[in-house]
Amino acid sequence: MNNKSENIGNGLKVIGVIVCLGALTLTAGLTGCASGSNRQSASQRLDDNSLAEQVREALSADREYKFNDVQVVAYKGDVELKGFVVTRAQKESAGKVARSVGNVQRIENNITVKELN
């Protein structure tokens, strides 16, 4: 009887080890897939910060476009504009100015037009 209990206990230990190793492998695989595409090197982060600053400077230098309610975010050469302006023309102008900055790959113009009544 004692020998039979030991065999069952050893079998359960083996099954437990197999389940833990499987779960560990699955977790490591999923974590690696999720984080790999969003990683950014330090030099890429500096380039993006510099690009966002260049777009901000171009917007502030433009005579038509003078709004503090717009933020500029750059990620891997893509630039997102977000915030608020009062006319559709101002939104379009901000997009054109941002596109004119060198090294901008793509513009995502998410500026909201808040109509004044």
C-alpha positions as CSV (number, residue, x, y, z in Angstrom):
1,M,0.0,0.0,0.0
2,N,2.8,2.4,0.9
3,N,4.6,1.7,-2.4
4,K,1.4,2.3,-4.4
5,S,1.0,5.7,-2.6
6,E,4.6,6.7,-3.5
7,N,4.0,5.8,-7.2
8,I,0.9,7.9,-7.3
9,G,2.7,10.8,-5.6
10,N,5.6,10.6,-8.0
11,G,3.2,10.5,-11.0
12,L,1.5,13.6,-9.7
13,K,4.8,15.4,-9.3
14,V,5.8,14.6,-12.9
15,I,2.4,15.8,-14.2
16,G,2.8,19.0,-12.2
17,V,6.3,19.7,-13.6
18,I,5.0,19.1,-17.2
19,V,2.1,21.5,-16.6
20,C,4.3,24.2,-15.1
21,L,6.9,23.9,-18.0
22,G,4.1,24.2,-20.5
23,A,2.6,27.2,-18.9
24,L,6.1,28.9,-18.6
25,T,6.7,28.3,-22.3
26,L,3.3,29.6,-23.3
27,T,3.7,32.7,-21.1
28,A,7.2,33.5,-22.5
29,G,6.1,33.0,-26.1
30,L,3.1,35.3,-25.7
31,T,5.0,38.0,-23.8
32,G,7.7,38.0,-26.5
33,C,5.2,38.5,-29.3
34,A,3.3,41.3,-27.6
35,S,6.3,43.5,-26.7
36,G,8.5,43.0,-29.7
37,S,6.6,45.3,-32.2
38,N,6.3,48.2,-29.7
39,R,9.9,48.3,-28.7
40,Q,11.9,51.5,-29.5
41,S,15.6,52.0,-29.1
42,A,17.0,55.0,-27.3
43,S,18.2,56.5,-30.6
44,Q,14.8,56.0,-32.1
45,R,13.2,57.7,-29.1
46,L,15.6,60.6,-29.5
47,D,14.8,60.9,-33.2
48,D,11.1,60.9,-32.5
49,N,11.4,63.5,-29.8
50,S,13.5,65.7,-32.2
51,L,11.0,65.1,-35.0
52,A,8.1,66.1,-32.8
53,E,10.0,69.3,-31.7
54,Q,10.7,70.2,-35.4
55,V,6.9,69.9,-36.1
56,R,6.0,72.0,-33.1
57,E,8.5,74.7,-34.3
58,A,7.1,74.6,-37.8
59,L,3.6,75.0,-36.5
60,S,4.5,77.9,-34.2
61,A,6.4,79.6,-37.1
62,D,3.4,79.4,-39.4
63,R,1.6,82.8,-39.6
64,E,-1.9,81.2,-40.1
65,Y,-1.5,78.6,-37.4
66,K,-1.3,79.9,-33.8
67,F,-2.9,77.4,-31.4
68,N,-1.7,76.1,-28.1
69,D,-4.4,73.4,-27.9
70,V,-2.6,71.0,-30.3
71,Q,-0.1,68.3,-29.2
72,V,2.5,66.7,-31.4
73,V,3.5,63.1,-30.8
74,A,6.0,61.2,-33.0
75,Y,6.6,57.4,-33.1
76,K,8.9,55.7,-35.5
77,G,8.7,58.7,-37.9
78,D,4.8,58.8,-37.8
79,V,3.4,62.1,-36.4
80,E,0.1,62.4,-34.6
81,L,-1.5,65.8,-34.2
82,K,-4.2,65.9,-31.5
83,G,-6.1,68.7,-29.8
84,F,-8.5,71.4,-30.8
85,V,-8.8,74.2,-33.3
86,V,-11.8,76.4,-34.3
87,T,-12.0,75.9,-38.1
88,R,-11.5,73.0,-40.6
89,A,-9.0,75.2,-42.5
90,Q,-6.9,75.5,-39.3
91,K,-6.9,71.7,-39.0
92,E,-5.9,71.2,-42.6
93,S,-3.2,73.9,-42.4
94,A,-1.7,72.1,-39.3
95,G,-1.5,68.9,-41.3
96,K,0.1,70.6,-44.3
97,V,2.7,72.3,-42.1
98,A,3.5,69.0,-40.3
99,R,3.9,67.2,-43.7
100,S,6.4,69.8,-44.8
101,V,8.9,68.8,-42.1
102,G,11.6,66.5,-43.2
103,N,11.7,62.8,-42.1
104,V,7.9,62.7,-41.4
105,Q,6.8,59.3,-42.7
106,R,3.0,59.7,-42.1
107,I,0.6,62.2,-40.5
108,E,-2.3,61.2,-38.3
109,N,-4.3,64.4,-38.1
110,N,-6.6,63.8,-35.1
111,I,-7.2,67.4,-34.4
112,T,-10.8,68.1,-33.4
113,V,-12.6,71.2,-34.8
114,K,-14.7,72.8,-32.0
115,E,-17.0,75.2,-33.8
116,L,-17.7,78.5,-32.0
117,N,-21.3,79.4,-31.8
